[in-house]
Amino acid sequence: MKTLLFSKGLNKKISSLVFLLITTCSCLVFGQEYQKLIYKGTKKTLPYRLLLPENYDSSKQYPLILFLHGVGERGNDNELQLTHGSDFFLKNDVRKNFPAIVVFPQCSKNTYWAKVKSRQPYAFFKRKRKNEQLELVEEFINYVEDSFPIRSHQIYLGGLSMGGMGTLELVYRNPKKFAAAFSICGGAHSRWVRKLQHTPLWLFHGKKDQVISHEFSQQLYNGLLEKNAPVRFTSYPEHNHFIWNNALQENDLLEWVFSNSLKSQ
């Protein structure tokens, strides 16, 4: 499949037509419909995969779902980020009942979605730090909004492991941007509650996680509860770090996600 490079200032109508043509004509990846694209930012490029809704109509508006992968899927092949989670959004019932534009960006090999003090054991900074990778993602989100008919009040975010941490940090950096977010075996500093409390969050974690401590999600959940924040926490008592399949199989996950919008908050 040919990889296409688009600049940030590309005209919205032309961009929509180009992407629609790609959807119609390009060969399928993983036997499905994720398109292989590259966003050209102001300083760096960001590989990403794009899934348009079935029967995509550029005259209609759609929710946007951004999914951040884990550390093992970093690189620049624009393929590994689909390893976990991509099949979930291809399920017939998901595509039928929750039509959305879904994007899977790929973090480069030597960078990280989250800004952490240390890894294994992880430690988080109390305050916002410069994070070039998330700055690029923020640029990318604006680009997607400019290029596609996105419902600005229905931009959703989710991720697993490193991507779960990146999800929480992205919400922390943009407390009024996302209608809802879910973090799977991620974590954040407990002091971030003040910025996170206004975004509906669903946290997932395995009690026996030896990679990213269950305590990060537990403490964050407790802090958000004290603020009467819209938060849910699903803890799996007998599971370790690898819980993403469990989380994505929760029956009401997308129903909960789509029930939230910035207009209703």
C-alpha positions as CSV (number, residue, x, y, z in Angstrom):
1,M,0.0,0.0,0.0
2,K,1.3,3.5,-0.9
3,T,2.0,5.7,2.1
4,L,0.7,9.3,1.6
5,L,2.1,12.5,3.1
6,F,-0.2,15.4,3.7
7,S,0.6,18.9,5.0
8,K,-1.3,20.5,7.8
9,G,-2.8,23.3,5.6
10,L,-4.4,21.0,3.1
11,N,-7.8,22.2,2.0
12,K,-10.5,20.4,4.0
13,K,-12.7,19.5,1.0
14,I,-9.8,18.2,-1.0
15,S,-8.5,16.3,1.9
16,S,-11.9,14.6,2.5
17,L,-12.1,13.6,-1.2
18,V,-8.6,12.2,-1.2
19,F,-9.2,10.1,1.9
20,L,-12.5,8.9,0.5
21,L,-10.7,7.8,-2.6
22,I,-8.1,6.0,-0.6
23,T,-10.8,4.2,1.4
24,T,-12.5,3.1,-1.8
25,C,-9.4,2.1,-3.8
26,S,-6.6,1.1,-1.6
27,C,-5.8,-2.5,-0.7
28,L,-6.9,-3.6,2.8
29,V,-4.4,-4.0,5.7
30,F,-4.7,-6.9,8.1
31,G,-7.6,-7.9,5.7
32,Q,-9.5,-4.8,6.9
33,E,-10.0,-1.1,6.3
34,Y,-7.4,0.8,8.3
35,Q,-5.6,3.2,6.0
36,K,-1.9,3.8,6.2
37,L,-1.1,7.5,6.4
38,I,1.5,10.0,7.7
39,Y,0.8,13.4,9.3
40,K,3.4,16.0,8.6
41,G,3.7,18.2,11.6
42,T,5.5,21.5,12.1
43,K,8.6,19.7,13.3
44,K,8.1,16.0,13.0
45,T,6.0,13.5,11.2
46,L,3.5,11.1,12.8
47,P,2.6,7.7,11.2
48,Y,-1.1,6.8,11.8
49,R,-3.8,4.4,10.8
50,L,-7.2,5.6,9.9
51,L,-10.6,3.8,10.0
52,L,-13.5,5.6,8.5
53,P,-17.1,4.5,9.3
54,E,-18.9,2.2,7.1
55,N,-20.7,4.1,4.3
56,Y,-18.7,7.1,5.2
57,D,-20.4,10.3,4.1
58,S,-18.3,13.5,4.2
59,S,-21.5,15.6,4.5
60,K,-22.2,14.1,7.9
61,Q,-20.3,14.6,11.2
62,Y,-18.8,11.8,13.2
63,P,-17.3,11.3,16.6
64,L,-13.5,10.9,16.8
65,I,-11.8,8.1,18.7
66,L,-8.0,8.4,19.2
67,F,-6.3,5.2,20.5
68,L,-2.7,5.2,22.0
69,H,-0.8,1.9,21.8
70,G,1.7,0.5,24.3
71,V,5.5,0.6,24.5
72,G,6.1,-2.6,22.5
73,E,4.3,-1.1,19.4
74,R,6.6,1.9,19.0
75,G,8.4,2.4,15.7
76,N,7.9,3.9,12.2
77,D,6.5,0.9,10.3
78,N,3.0,2.2,10.7
79,E,1.7,-1.3,11.5
80,L,2.6,-2.3,15.0
81,Q,0.2,0.1,16.6
82,L,-2.6,-2.0,15.3
83,T,-1.4,-5.1,17.3
84,H,-3.8,-4.5,20.2
85,G,-7.3,-3.0,20.0
86,S,-7.7,-2.4,16.3
87,D,-9.9,-5.5,15.8
88,F,-12.2,-4.2,18.5
89,F,-13.2,-1.3,16.3
90,L,-13.7,-3.6,13.3
91,K,-16.4,-5.7,14.9
92,N,-19.7,-5.6,13.0
93,D,-21.8,-4.5,16.0
94,V,-19.3,-1.8,16.9
95,R,-19.2,-0.4,13.4
96,K,-23.0,-0.5,13.1
97,N,-23.9,0.9,16.6
98,F,-21.0,3.3,17.1
99,P,-20.0,4.8,13.8
100,A,-16.9,6.9,14.3
101,I,-13.6,8.0,12.8
102,V,-10.9,6.0,14.5
103,V,-7.2,6.8,14.5
104,F,-4.2,4.9,15.8
105,P,-1.1,7.1,15.8
106,Q,2.3,5.5,16.2
107,C,4.9,6.7,18.8
108,S,8.5,6.7,17.5
109,K,10.9,4.1,18.8
110,N,13.0,6.3,21.1
111,T,10.2,8.4,22.5
112,Y,7.3,7.9,24.9
113,W,3.6,9.0,25.1
114,A,3.9,9.9,28.7
115,K,6.4,12.1,30.5
116,V,7.7,10.0,33.4
117,K,10.5,10.5,35.9
118,S,11.5,6.8,35.8
119,R,10.3,3.5,34.4
120,Q,9.8,0.3,36.3
121,P,9.2,1.3,38.9
122,Y,7.4,4.2,37.3
123,A,7.3,7.7,38.8
124,F,5.3,10.7,37.5
125,F,6.0,14.4,37.5
126,K,3.6,16.4,39.6
127,R,3.3,19.2,37.1
128,K,3.1,19.5,33.3
129,R,6.4,19.0,31.5
130,K,7.4,19.5,27.9
131,N,6.4,16.5,25.9
132,E,7.2,16.8,22.2
133,Q,5.4,13.5,21.4
134,L,2.1,14.6,22.9
135,E,2.6,18.1,21.4
136,L,2.7,16.3,18.0
137,V,-0.4,14.4,18.9
138,E,-2.2,17.6,19.8
139,E,-1.2,19.1,16.4
140,F,-2.5,15.9,14.8
141,I,-5.9,16.1,16.5
142,N,-6.3,19.6,15.2
143,Y,-5.4,18.4,11.8
144,V,-7.9,15.6,11.8
145,E,-10.6,18.1,13.0
146,D,-9.7,20.4,10.1
147,S,-9.6,17.6,7.5
148,F,-12.7,15.5,8.5
149,P,-16.3,16.2,9.6
150,I,-15.6,15.7,13.3
151,R,-18.1,16.4,16.0
152,S,-16.0,18.6,18.2
153,H,-18.1,17.8,21.3
154,Q,-17.5,14.1,20.8
155,I,-13.7,13.6,20.7
156,Y,-12.8,10.5,22.7
157,L,-9.5,9.1,23.9
158,G,-8.2,5.7,25.0
159,G,-5.0,3.8,25.4
160,L,-3.3,0.8,27.0
161,S,-0.1,0.6,29.1
162,M,2.2,3.4,27.9
163,G,-0.8,4.6,25.9
164,G,-3.0,4.5,29.1
165,M,-0.5,6.8,30.8
166,G,-0.4,9.0,27.7
167,T,-4.2,9.1,27.7
168,L,-4.3,10.5,31.2
169,E,-1.5,13.0,30.4
170,L,-3.2,14.2,27.3
171,V,-6.4,14.8,29.3
172,Y,-4.3,16.6,31.9
173,R,-2.8,18.8,29.3
174,N,-6.2,19.4,27.6
175,P,-8.8,19.3,30.4
176,K,-11.6,20.7,28.2
177,K,-10.9,18.9,25.0
178,F,-12.1,15.3,25.4
179,A,-15.7,14.2,26.0
180,A,-14.5,11.0,27.7
181,A,-11.4,8.9,28.0
182,F,-10.4,5.4,29.2
183,S,-7.1,4.2,30.5
184,I,-6.1,0.5,30.4
185,C,-3.3,-0.4,32.9
186,G,-2.0,3.2,32.8
187,G,-1.3,5.7,35.5
188,A,-0.7,9.3,36.4
189,H,0.3,11.4,39.4
190,S,-2.4,11.7,42.0
191,R,-1.9,15.5,42.0
192,W,-3.4,15.6,38.5
193,V,-6.9,15.1,39.9
194,R,-7.7,18.8,39.7
195,K,-7.2,18.8,35.9
196,L,-8.7,15.4,35.3
197,Q,-11.8,15.8,37.4
198,H,-13.9,17.4,34.6
199,T,-13.5,14.6,32.0
200,P,-15.4,11.4,32.4
201,L,-12.8,8.6,32.9
202,W,-12.9,4.9,33.0
203,L,-9.8,3.3,34.6
204,F,-8.9,-0.4,34.1
205,H,-6.2,-2.2,36.0
206,G,-5.0,-5.7,37.0
207,K,-4.5,-6.1,40.7
208,K,-1.4,-8.1,40.2
209,D,0.2,-5.8,37.6
210,Q,4.0,-5.9,38.0
211,V,4.7,-3.4,35.2
212,I,2.6,-0.4,36.1
213,S,1.3,-0.5,39.6
214,H,-2.4,-1.0,40.3
215,E,-2.0,1.7,42.9
216,F,-1.7,4.4,40.3
217,S,-5.2,3.8,39.1
218,Q,-6.5,3.1,42.6
219,Q,-5.1,6.4,44.1
220,L,-6.3,8.4,41.1
221,Y,-9.8,6.9,41.4
222,N,-9.9,7.6,45.1
223,G,-8.9,11.2,44.5
224,L,-11.4,11.7,41.7
225,L,-14.2,10.3,43.9
226,E,-13.3,12.9,46.6
227,K,-14.0,15.5,43.9
228,N,-17.3,13.9,42.9
229,A,-15.8,13.5,39.5
230,P,-17.4,11.3,36.8
231,V,-15.1,8.3,37.1
232,R,-15.4,4.5,36.9
233,F,-12.8,2.0,38.0
234,T,-12.7,-1.7,37.0
235,S,-10.1,-3.7,38.9
236,Y,-9.3,-7.3,37.9
237,P,-8.2,-9.1,41.1
238,E,-6.5,-12.1,39.5
239,H,-5.0,-10.4,36.4
240,N,-1.6,-8.9,35.8
241,H,-0.6,-6.2,33.2
242,F,-2.2,-7.8,30.2
243,I,-5.8,-6.8,30.6
244,W,-6.6,-4.9,27.4
245,N,-8.7,-7.7,26.0
246,N,-10.7,-7.9,29.2
247,A,-11.2,-4.1,29.2
248,L,-12.3,-3.9,25.5
249,Q,-14.7,-6.8,26.1
250,E,-16.6,-4.9,28.8
251,N,-20.1,-4.9,27.4
252,D,-20.9,-1.2,28.0
253,L,-17.6,0.4,27.3
254,L,-18.5,2.1,24.0
255,E,-22.0,2.7,25.2
256,W,-20.5,4.6,28.2
257,V,-18.0,6.4,25.9
258,F,-20.6,7.6,23.5
259,S,-23.0,8.6,26.3
260,N,-20.7,11.5,27.1
261,S,-20.4,14.7,25.1
262,L,-19.0,18.2,26.0
263,K,-22.4,19.6,25.4
264,S,-23.8,17.5,28.3
265,Q,-21.0,18.3,30.8
